[in-house]
Amino acid sequence: MLSLTVACAPRVDLVPSTASVVTPDAEPVEQAAPPPRIVQLVGTASPMDGQWVRPLGEQQLGDASYYGSEFNGRRMANGRRFDPRSTSVAHRTLPFGTKVLVTNLGNGRSATATVEDRGPFVRGRIIDLSPRLAEHLGMLMQGVAPVEVTPVELAEAPN
C-alpha cells in the first residue's frame, strides 16, 4: 500500500503534484535534480517517470510518430537545432516549453517531453517524438503508435 505524506504547497490545484513511486517497467528518460515534493494527491493523477502528476490541460488521443534521421541538426520552430537524444516533441498547438506526459497506449509506457517544434502535419497524428523518446516508449519498430498526450506543466508566456 502506498502512503503519502502531506507537505505545504501553494494552490495544489495549479501545481503538478509529485510523489515518489517506482514502476518496474519504466526507465526514467531524464532524472530530476531535486528530490520530489510530496503532496496529497487529489483527483485524477498519472505516473510520470516514477512520479505522479496531475493533468493541467485536456488529454489528447491519437497517433505518435518520431523524427527520422534526416531531421538531425535541423532548426526546429523554436530556433534550436534538433538533437535526436533530446526529449523534444512537435505539437501543433501547445506553447513551446510545455511539458507533456506521453503514454503509449499499446504497452502502457510513459515519458515526459518538452514541446519545442510544430507538427506533425499528417492526418491522425498528434505528436512527433525524438528517437530517444520513441525508443523509451517502445515504438521504434512500429514507427507509429497510439498515444495519450497530457500537458503537465504549461510554459509561461514571455514578458
N, C-alpha and C positions, 0 to 999 in steps of 0.2 A: 504494500500500500504506500502511496506517495503522500508525504506530509509536507505542507508548505508553511513557511514562516512569514508573517506579515511584517513589512517594513514601510516606512513613510515614503510617499511619492506624491508629487503634485498631480492633481487631476488624472487619476489612473485610467480613466476612460479615453484620454487623449495620448497617453504614452504607451509604447509597446511594452507588454508585460513579459517578464522572463522568469523562468525557474529552471534550475539545473535538472536535466533529465538525460539519461544515457539511453540511446537507441542502438541496439547491437548491429543493425544492418546499414546504418548511415554513417559515413565518414564525414567529418566537417570539411567544408570546402575552404573556409578561412577561420582562423582562430581569433576569438575575441580577446583583446589585450586585458581589459579589467575584468574582474570576476563579475558574474551576472548579478543584477539586483534581484532580490526575492520579493515578489509582490503577490498579493492574493489574486488568484485567477477568478474572473467573473465573466460569464457569458461564453461565447464561442472562442476557442483558442486552438492553435495548431502548432505541431512541433516544428522547430526551425533550427537545424544544425545543433541538436542537443539542448535546445532551449524552447520555451513556449512563448508564443507571441499572439497578440490579438489583432485581427484584421483591421486596417484603417480605411479601407475602401472596398468597393464592390469586387467580388471574386469573378473571374472570367474563366470560362471553359472553352477549350479549342485545341488546336494542334500547335506543337512547337517544332521548329527545325533548328539547325545550327549553321553557323558561318562555315563556309568552305575555305580551304587554304588560300584561295585567290584573294581573300579579304585581309590576310595578314599584313599589317603595316599600313593599310589604307586609313584615311581620315574618316572618323565617324561624324555624325551630325553635330556632336558637341565640340568638335575641333581636335580631339585627341586621336592618336593613332590606335588602331585595333590591335590588341595583344591576345592571341588565342589562349594564353594561360590565365587570362583575367576572369573576373566574374561579371563581365559586361553582357548586357542584353539589349536587344532592339525592341521597342514597343511603339505603337502608332501614336498614343495619346498621353501616356503618363509623363509627368515632368522629368527632365534629366535629374539624376541624383536620387530618384525614388528607389527605395529598397523594396524588392518583391520576394515573396516566397513562391517558388515554382515547384509543384508536385507532379511527378509522373504518375498518372492515374493507372497505368499498366502494372507498375510494381510498387507504388507507394513511396518511392524515394523522393526526398525533398532537398532543396538547396536555396540559399539566399543569393540574390543577384542585384546589380545596380543598373538602372536604365541609363544608357549612355548613347543610344543611337535610335534612329527611326526605322520602322519596318515592322514586320515583314510585309511585303507587297504581293502576297499570294493569297487568294481567297481561302478562308477557313483557318489560316494560321494567325495566331495571336501574339507570338513572341519568337524571336530568333535568339539562340543561346550561343555563348562561346563554346568551343570544343571541350574545354575543361569542364564546364557545367554539363554538357551533353554526356560526357563520359561518367561524371558523378551520378547523373540521373539514369544511367544505363540505357541510353538511346542511340549510341554511336552506330550500331549495326543497322537499326531500323531507319535512321535518318530523320524520321518524323514520328512524334509520339503524342498521344492525347495528354494534356496537362491542365492543371488548375493554376491560375496566376492570382496571387493575393497581395495587394500593396500592404506593407507592414511598417514602413517609415516613409512618410511623404517628404519630398525635398522642400526646403524653404525657398520662397521667392527672393531673388536678389534685390538688394536695396537700391 
